Amino acid sequence: MPQVSMTVNGKPASGDVEGRTLLSSFLRDTMGLTGTHVGCDTSQCGACVVHVDGEAVKACTMFALEAEGAEVATIEGQAAPDGTLNAIQAAFQEHHGLQCGFCTPGMVMSAAALLKDNPKPSEAEIRDYLEGNLCRCTGYHNIVKAIMAASGQNVGAIAAE
């Protein structure tokens, strides 16, 4: 069985994997990082978004072996070592950008990728970027507010849905 090695949340990680092992399965089952959720296994829901070499990736569509030597960031690596939430996580909490929490890791990771590439996105740009992330609870309004707040923008101007 082949072995895969990568850096996950700044720490070396390796394990034996079958060639068909998905990155989401490796992270959850081998590494014990269960914050990477698997909702659909078809790249539709976005609950499994992680960053691979700085790019947002749906981990249910990538084989673990494809991440050989890569830098992988998961939701577990977003908070500070002392547990202090990062700006996006804090904004999701403050602006009620979550309800059941199932989609939240993927939403936070997608938001981080968006804000890295576009530090001050418009409401329309946020909604467009989140098209590949599904939430069955919130209707997205508070998620958009949270991302706007994390980017340092006024959330009062967001139109109610």
C-alpha positions, 0 to 999 in steps of 0.5 A: 500500500502506498504511503502519502506524506504532506503537511497538514495545518503546519505539521507533518502528516503521513499514512498508508493509503489505497490509491482510491483514498480520497483526501477527505477520507485521509483527513477524517479517518487517518488524521482524525480531523473530522471538521472536514465534512463529507456531505455528498461525495460528488463535489456538490455541497462544499462541506469538505473544502480545504486548502491545498497549497493555498487553493480551495479544493473540495477534498471529496474530489481529490485523491490523497496521493494527489496531495503528496508533499502539499501544504493542506489547511483544514478548519482545525488549523484556522484558529490560533493555537490557544483556541482564539478564533480567526477573523472569519470564524469570529465573524460567523459567530458574531453574525450568526452565520451558522445554525446546524454547523454542518456546512460551516467548515466548508463555508469558512474555508471557502470564505478564507480563499475568497478573502485571500484573492479578493479582500473586499468582495461585494455582496454579489461577489460573495454570493457568486463565490459561495455558489458551490457551497450548500447550506440548508439552514441559514438561507446564506444571508448571515453567512454573507454578512459574516464574510462582509464583516470579516473583510472589514466592510459594513454589514448594514448595507446588505439587503434582506432576502 
